[in-house]
């Protein structure tokens, strides 16, 4: 990843801009996703066990906290993505 790139800006490595998919853009999106969701997961008592690519393995004290945290992450990423015009700038959780 281009060390001077900000999370919400062009990566600088895509010849046609970040509308083209590349590993750098994928990593940039993961950093944004993590910065949005990790504090939320922690707020609901989640303990991060493992990170694999764009998957977070989190242990919660109760199933209810896990569901609430997931809903909060979805809402937060939707709010973030609503401010972005280009598809590759959006964070979409399914």
C-alpha positions in Angstrom: 0.0 0.0 0.0 1.2 3.5 -0.8 2.3 4.7 2.7 1.4 8.3 1.9 -2.2 7.4 0.8 -5.0 8.3 3.2 -7.7 5.7 3.8 -10.3 7.7 1.9 -8.1 8.8 -1.0 -6.6 7.3 -4.2 -4.0 4.6 -3.5 -1.7 6.1 -6.2 -0.8 2.7 -7.7 -3.7 2.1 -10.1 -3.0 3.4 -13.6 -6.7 4.1 -14.3 -7.4 5.3 -10.7 -8.9 3.3 -7.9 -12.0 2.4 -9.9 -9.8 -0.5 -11.1 -9.6 -3.4 -8.6 -6.1 -4.1 -7.2 -4.6 -5.6 -4.1 -3.7 -2.2 -2.8 -7.3 -1.0 -2.9 -8.4 -4.2 -1.2 -6.0 -3.6 1.6 -7.0 0.0 1.9 -10.7 -1.0 2.2 -9.8 -3.5 4.9 -8.0 -0.8 6.9 -11.1 1.4 6.7 -13.4 -1.6 7.6 -11.2 -2.4 10.6 -11.0 1.2 11.8 -14.8 1.4 11.7 -15.7 -2.0 13.2 -13.0 -2.8 15.7 -14.0 -0.1 18.2 -17.7 -1.2 17.8 -16.8 -4.8 18.4 -14.9 -3.8 21.5 -17.8 -1.7 22.8 -20.0 -4.8 22.8 -17.4 -6.8 24.7 -15.8 -8.5 21.7 -12.3 -10.0 21.9 -10.5 -10.1 18.6 -9.1 -13.7 18.2 -7.8 -13.7 14.7 -7.7 -11.7 11.4 -7.6 -13.5 8.1 -7.7 -11.3 5.0 -11.0 -9.4 5.4 -12.4 -11.8 8.1 -12.5 -10.9 11.8 -12.9 -13.7 14.3 -14.3 -12.2 17.5 -15.5 -13.8 20.7 -18.4 -12.2 22.6 -19.6 -12.8 26.1 -23.2 -13.5 24.8 -24.8 -14.2 21.5 -27.0 -11.1 22.0 -23.9 -8.9 22.1 -22.5 -10.5 19.0 -25.8 -9.8 17.1 -25.9 -6.2 18.4 -22.3 -5.6 17.4 -22.9 -7.0 13.9 -25.9 -4.8 13.4 -23.9 -1.8 14.6 -21.1 -2.6 12.2 -23.5 -2.9 9.3 -25.1 0.5 10.2 -21.7 2.2 10.6 -20.3 0.9 7.3 -23.6 1.8 5.5 -23.3 5.3 6.9 -19.7 5.6 5.8 -20.5 4.2 2.3 -23.4 6.6 1.8 -20.8 9.4 1.7 -18.8 7.8 -1.1 -19.7 8.0 -4.8 -17.5 5.4 -6.2 -18.1 1.7 -5.7 -14.5 0.9 -4.7 -14.7 3.5 -1.9 -17.7 1.8 -0.2 -17.5 -0.8 2.5 -20.3 -3.4 2.0 -21.1 -6.0 4.6 -23.3 -8.9 3.6 
